[in-house]
Structures are given as C-alpha cells and as structure tokens.
Amino acid sequence: MPRNGGPQMVDVSHDGRRVYLTNALHTDWDRQFYPDGIRGWMAKVDTRANGRLDLDPGFFVEFEDGVRPHQIRLHAVDRAN
C-alpha cells in the first residue's frame, strides 16, 4: 500500500545510535496538508560510526486508519538490542 506523509517528528536515542521518525504533525495540520487522509507510520534509522544512516527494514510500524503517531518519547534509559 502506498504511504503518504514524510517524516515530521524525529527523536534520537540517548546513545545516538538510533533515530526514530513518525509522519504525523497535529490533526489540524495533517488535515490541511493531507486532505485525503494520512496513514500513520513510524520508522527507525540506525546510525553508523562512519556517519552512514541505514533504514532498519525490520522496524517499520504502520498504524491503523485514523491513528496518527506524533512524537516518540524515549525514557531516560533505553537499551540497544
């Protein structure tokens, strides 16, 4: 299924090794920019020591219709797998 809505909200893990992205802003803004609706998603990008960024193909969350993820809030302690 096609995805719409580019990355809007970004949060970086405390160790700087992971970047989490979601595609929703706020309901009113989403309606303005995506009048046909928006399918919410969340993705993770892994950072590398050489500066490279790699999209994690094993971590892509698609939300059901009407659910728009806004911001990732990481706790003070997060652990890498």
VMD Tcl script that builds the backbone (N, CA, C; Angstrom):
set m [mol new atoms 243]
animate dup $m
set s [atomselect $m all]
$s set {name element resname resid chain x y z} {
  {N N MET 1 A 0.840 -1.173 0.000}
  {CA C MET 1 A 0.000 0.000 0.000}
  {C C MET 1 A 0.891 1.245 0.000}
  {N N PRO 2 A 0.560 2.245 -0.806}
  {CA C PRO 2 A 1.362 3.476 -0.821}
  {C C PRO 2 A 1.315 4.187 0.522}
  {N N ARG 3 A 2.410 4.820 0.856}
  {CA C ARG 3 A 2.488 5.584 2.110}
  {C C ARG 3 A 2.510 7.062 1.771}
  {N N ASN 4 A 1.889 7.851 2.614}
  {CA C ASN 4 A 1.966 9.289 2.418}
  {C C ASN 4 A 2.457 9.934 3.696}
  {N N GLY 5 A 2.814 11.171 3.608}
  {CA C GLY 5 A 3.316 11.889 4.774}
  {C C GLY 5 A 4.775 11.573 5.015}
  {N N GLY 6 A 5.616 12.550 4.801}
  {CA C GLY 6 A 7.040 12.373 5.044}
  {C C GLY 6 A 7.360 12.458 6.522}
  {N N PRO 7 A 8.597 12.153 6.902}
  {CA C PRO 7 A 8.980 12.242 8.308}
  {C C PRO 7 A 8.741 13.648 8.847}
  {N N GLN 8 A 8.078 13.730 9.986}
  {CA C GLN 8 A 7.771 15.020 10.597}
  {C C GLN 8 A 8.426 15.170 11.960}
  {N N MET 9 A 8.340 14.148 12.770}
  {CA C MET 9 A 8.875 14.217 14.130}
  {C C MET 9 A 10.058 13.253 14.231}
  {N N VAL 10 A 11.107 13.694 14.891}
  {CA C VAL 10 A 12.347 12.931 14.973}
  {C C VAL 10 A 12.808 12.890 16.429}
  {N N ASP 11 A 13.270 11.727 16.868}
  {CA C ASP 11 A 13.892 11.628 18.186}
  {C C ASP 11 A 15.101 10.710 18.062}
  {N N VAL 12 A 16.171 11.082 18.728}
  {CA C VAL 12 A 17.417 10.326 18.679}
  {C C VAL 12 A 17.601 9.619 20.015}
  {N N SER 13 A 18.013 8.353 19.973}
  {CA C SER 13 A 18.255 7.616 21.208}
  {C C SER 13 A 19.370 8.297 22.001}
  {N N HIS 14 A 19.392 8.020 23.290}
  {CA C HIS 14 A 20.367 8.673 24.163}
  {C C HIS 14 A 21.809 8.335 23.808}
  {N N ASP 15 A 22.020 7.168 23.223}
  {CA C ASP 15 A 23.379 6.805 22.827}
  {C C ASP 15 A 23.705 7.256 21.403}
  {N N GLY 16 A 22.728 7.858 20.719}
  {CA C GLY 16 A 22.950 8.375 19.374}
  {C C GLY 16 A 23.004 7.329 18.294}
  {N N ARG 17 A 22.650 6.091 18.614}
  {CA C ARG 17 A 22.763 5.005 17.634}
  {C C ARG 17 A 21.479 4.741 16.857}
  {N N ARG 18 A 20.369 5.315 17.305}
  {CA C ARG 18 A 19.091 5.082 16.631}
  {C C ARG 18 A 18.322 6.394 16.507}
  {N N VAL 19 A 17.668 6.561 15.362}
  {CA C VAL 19 A 16.827 7.728 15.115}
  {C C VAL 19 A 15.434 7.204 14.778}
  {N N TYR 20 A 14.436 7.712 15.487}
  {CA C TYR 20 A 13.054 7.287 15.278}
  {C C TYR 20 A 12.289 8.410 14.587}
  {N N LEU 21 A 11.483 8.054 13.598}
  {CA C LEU 21 A 10.739 9.021 12.799}
  {C C LEU 21 A 9.260 8.660 12.791}
  {N N THR 22 A 8.402 9.658 12.864}
  {CA C THR 22 A 6.967 9.456 12.645}
  {C C THR 22 A 6.502 10.478 11.619}
  {N N ASN 23 A 5.328 10.251 11.044}
  {CA C ASN 23 A 4.904 11.094 9.936}
  {C C ASN 23 A 3.717 11.998 10.220}
  {N N ALA 24 A 3.273 12.141 11.454}
  {CA C ALA 24 A 2.117 12.992 11.726}
  {C C ALA 24 A 2.542 14.237 12.501}
  {N N LEU 25 A 1.884 15.332 12.194}
  {CA C LEU 25 A 2.127 16.573 12.926}
  {C C LEU 25 A 1.052 16.730 13.986}
  {N N HIS 26 A 0.052 17.493 13.695}
  {CA C HIS 26 A -1.118 17.666 14.553}
  {C C HIS 26 A -2.341 17.470 13.673}
  {N N THR 27 A -3.435 17.042 14.255}
  {CA C THR 27 A -4.624 16.712 13.478}
  {C C THR 27 A -5.013 17.808 12.492}
  {N N ASP 28 A -5.076 19.059 12.947}
  {CA C ASP 28 A -5.488 20.142 12.042}
  {C C ASP 28 A -4.489 20.327 10.908}
  {N N TRP 29 A -3.213 20.245 11.204}
  {CA C TRP 29 A -2.222 20.391 10.145}
  {C C TRP 29 A -2.254 19.201 9.196}
  {N N ASP 30 A -2.412 17.999 9.734}
  {CA C ASP 30 A -2.497 16.817 8.870}
  {C C ASP 30 A -3.674 16.955 7.908}
  {N N ARG 31 A -4.799 17.447 8.389}
  {CA C ARG 31 A -5.973 17.638 7.517}
  {C C ARG 31 A -5.680 18.663 6.426}
  {N N GLN 32 A -4.933 19.700 6.775}
  {CA C GLN 32 A -4.617 20.743 5.801}
  {C C GLN 32 A -3.681 20.214 4.716}
  {N N PHE 33 A -2.629 19.528 5.116}
  {CA C PHE 33 A -1.619 19.078 4.157}
  {C C PHE 33 A -1.982 17.760 3.472}
  {N N TYR 34 A -2.832 16.962 4.104}
  {CA C TYR 34 A -3.227 15.666 3.551}
  {C C TYR 34 A -4.745 15.549 3.586}
  {N N PRO 35 A -5.447 16.314 2.746}
  {CA C PRO 35 A -6.914 16.315 2.778}
  {C C PRO 35 A -7.531 14.945 2.488}
  {N N ASP 36 A -6.799 14.065 1.824}
  {CA C ASP 36 A -7.300 12.717 1.545}
  {C C ASP 36 A -7.021 11.755 2.690}
  {N N GLY 37 A -6.440 12.260 3.776}
  {CA C GLY 37 A -6.111 11.416 4.925}
  {C C GLY 37 A -4.645 11.043 4.937}
  {N N ILE 38 A -4.219 10.581 6.069}
  {CA C ILE 38 A -2.824 10.176 6.232}
  {C C ILE 38 A -2.795 8.819 6.927}
  {N N ARG 39 A -1.943 7.953 6.436}
  {CA C ARG 39 A -1.732 6.651 7.083}
  {C C ARG 39 A -0.487 6.784 7.938}
  {N N GLY 40 A -0.658 6.639 9.252}
  {CA C GLY 40 A 0.450 6.832 10.169}
  {C C GLY 40 A 1.484 5.722 10.100}
  {N N TRP 41 A 2.742 6.109 10.253}
  {CA C TRP 41 A 3.826 5.138 10.313}
  {C C TRP 41 A 4.948 5.642 11.214}
  {N N MET 42 A 5.776 4.711 11.643}
  {CA C MET 42 A 6.961 5.006 12.432}
  {C C MET 42 A 8.102 4.150 11.892}
  {N N ALA 43 A 9.275 4.741 11.768}
  {CA C ALA 43 A 10.430 4.021 11.241}
  {C C ALA 43 A 11.636 4.267 12.152}
  {N N LYS 44 A 12.626 3.396 12.013}
  {CA C LYS 44 A 13.868 3.542 12.769}
  {C C LYS 44 A 15.040 3.551 11.804}
  {N N VAL 45 A 15.964 4.463 12.052}
  {CA C VAL 45 A 17.187 4.562 11.272}
  {C C VAL 45 A 18.348 4.292 12.222}
  {N N ASP 46 A 19.265 3.436 11.807}
  {CA C ASP 46 A 20.457 3.147 12.599}
  {C C ASP 46 A 21.595 4.041 12.125}
  {N N THR 47 A 22.339 4.608 13.077}
  {CA C THR 47 A 23.487 5.436 12.728}
  {C C THR 47 A 24.751 4.574 12.802}
  {N N ARG 48 A 25.705 4.914 11.991}
  {CA C ARG 48 A 26.976 4.186 11.955}
  {C C ARG 48 A 28.117 5.132 12.327}
  {N N ALA 49 A 29.204 4.583 12.796}
  {CA C ALA 49 A 30.361 5.381 13.220}
  {C C ALA 49 A 30.921 6.224 12.072}
  {N N ASN 50 A 30.763 5.749 10.838}
  {CA C ASN 50 A 31.295 6.481 9.683}
  {C C ASN 50 A 30.330 7.564 9.190}
  {N N GLY 51 A 29.227 7.781 9.920}
  {CA C GLY 51 A 28.257 8.802 9.538}
  {C C GLY 51 A 27.122 8.295 8.672}
  {N N ARG 52 A 27.198 7.056 8.287}
  {CA C ARG 52 A 26.161 6.477 7.443}
  {C C ARG 52 A 24.875 6.274 8.236}
  {N N LEU 53 A 23.737 6.414 7.574}
  {CA C LEU 53 A 22.418 6.156 8.154}
  {C C LEU 53 A 21.776 5.022 7.375}
  {N N ASP 54 A 21.271 4.015 8.083}
  {CA C ASP 54 A 20.631 2.872 7.433}
  {C C ASP 54 A 19.224 2.694 7.970}
  {N N LEU 55 A 18.249 2.692 7.080}
  {CA C LEU 55 A 16.873 2.408 7.466}
  {C C LEU 55 A 16.795 0.965 7.934}
  {N N ASP 56 A 16.225 0.727 9.103}
  {CA C ASP 56 A 16.098 -0.630 9.641}
  {C C ASP 56 A 14.887 -1.289 8.993}
  {N N PRO 57 A 15.096 -2.255 8.080}
  {CA C PRO 57 A 13.962 -2.887 7.391}
  {C C PRO 57 A 13.106 -3.741 8.326}
  {N N GLY 58 A 13.625 -4.082 9.504}
  {CA C GLY 58 A 12.874 -4.895 10.448}
  {C C GLY 58 A 12.050 -4.075 11.428}
  {N N PHE 59 A 12.130 -2.736 11.307}
  {CA C PHE 59 A 11.385 -1.876 12.219}
  {C C PHE 59 A 10.655 -0.824 11.407}
  {N N PHE 60 A 9.463 -1.132 11.020}
  {CA C PHE 60 A 8.584 -0.181 10.342}
  {C C PHE 60 A 7.176 -0.480 10.823}
  {N N VAL 61 A 6.576 0.466 11.516}
  {CA C VAL 61 A 5.254 0.257 12.106}
  {C C VAL 61 A 4.244 1.071 11.322}
  {N N GLU 62 A 3.218 0.400 10.798}
  {CA C GLU 62 A 2.114 1.088 10.136}
  {C C GLU 62 A 0.921 1.049 11.080}
  {N N PHE 63 A 0.305 2.198 11.287}
  {CA C PHE 63 A -0.820 2.307 12.203}
  {C C PHE 63 A -2.131 2.148 11.448}
  {N N GLU 64 A -3.153 1.709 12.163}
  {CA C GLU 64 A -4.458 1.522 11.535}
  {C C GLU 64 A -5.029 2.873 11.117}
  {N N ASP 65 A -5.999 2.833 10.214}
  {CA C ASP 65 A -6.626 4.059 9.731}
  {C C ASP 65 A -7.092 4.930 10.887}
  {N N GLY 66 A -6.818 6.214 10.772}
  {CA C GLY 66 A -7.253 7.165 11.785}
  {C C GLY 66 A -6.274 7.366 12.924}
  {N N VAL 67 A -5.269 6.509 13.040}
  {CA C VAL 67 A -4.273 6.655 14.102}
  {C C VAL 67 A -3.049 7.343 13.504}
  {N N ARG 68 A -2.697 8.472 14.081}
  {CA C ARG 68 A -1.568 9.246 13.580}
  {C C ARG 68 A -0.519 9.377 14.679}
  {N N PRO 69 A 0.613 8.712 14.540}
  {CA C PRO 69 A 1.661 8.834 15.550}
  {C C PRO 69 A 2.310 10.202 15.444}
  {N N HIS 70 A 2.518 10.821 16.565}
  {CA C HIS 70 A 3.088 12.167 16.542}
  {C C HIS 70 A 4.564 12.137 16.933}
  {N N GLN 71 A 4.861 11.930 18.178}
  {CA C GLN 71 A 6.241 12.056 18.635}
  {C C GLN 71 A 6.652 10.850 19.453}
  {N N ILE 72 A 7.876 10.412 19.244}
  {CA C ILE 72 A 8.471 9.351 20.033}
  {C C ILE 72 A 9.070 10.015 21.268}
  {N N ARG 73 A 8.801 9.470 22.416}
  {CA C ARG 73 A 9.412 9.994 23.643}
  {C C ARG 73 A 10.179 8.857 24.300}
  {N N LEU 74 A 11.473 8.942 24.233}
  {CA C LEU 74 A 12.311 7.904 24.801}
  {C C LEU 74 A 12.523 8.175 26.283}
  {N N HIS 75 A 12.506 7.128 27.065}
  {CA C HIS 75 A 12.746 7.257 28.501}
  {C C HIS 75 A 14.217 7.552 28.758}
  {N N ALA 76 A 14.537 7.916 29.968}
  {CA C ALA 76 A 15.918 8.256 30.317}
  {C C ALA 76 A 16.879 7.112 30.041}
  {N N VAL 77 A 16.388 5.891 30.085}
  {CA C VAL 77 A 17.237 4.737 29.808}
  {C C VAL 77 A 16.612 3.971 28.655}
  {N N ASP 78 A 17.348 3.801 27.601}
  {CA C ASP 78 A 16.906 2.920 26.532}
  {C C ASP 78 A 18.050 1.967 26.239}
  {N N ARG 79 A 17.721 0.799 25.780}
  {CA C ARG 79 A 18.733 -0.231 25.583}
  {C C ARG 79 A 18.716 -0.697 24.144}
  {N N ALA 80 A 19.882 -0.834 23.576}
  {CA C ALA 80 A 20.009 -1.385 22.233}
  {C C ALA 80 A 19.814 -2.883 22.298}
  {N N ASN 81 A 19.305 -3.426 21.232}
  {CA C ASN 81 A 19.117 -4.886 21.176}
  {C C ASN 81 A 20.427 -5.570 20.953}
}
mol reanalyze $m
mol bondsrecalc $m
mol representation Tube
mol addrep $m
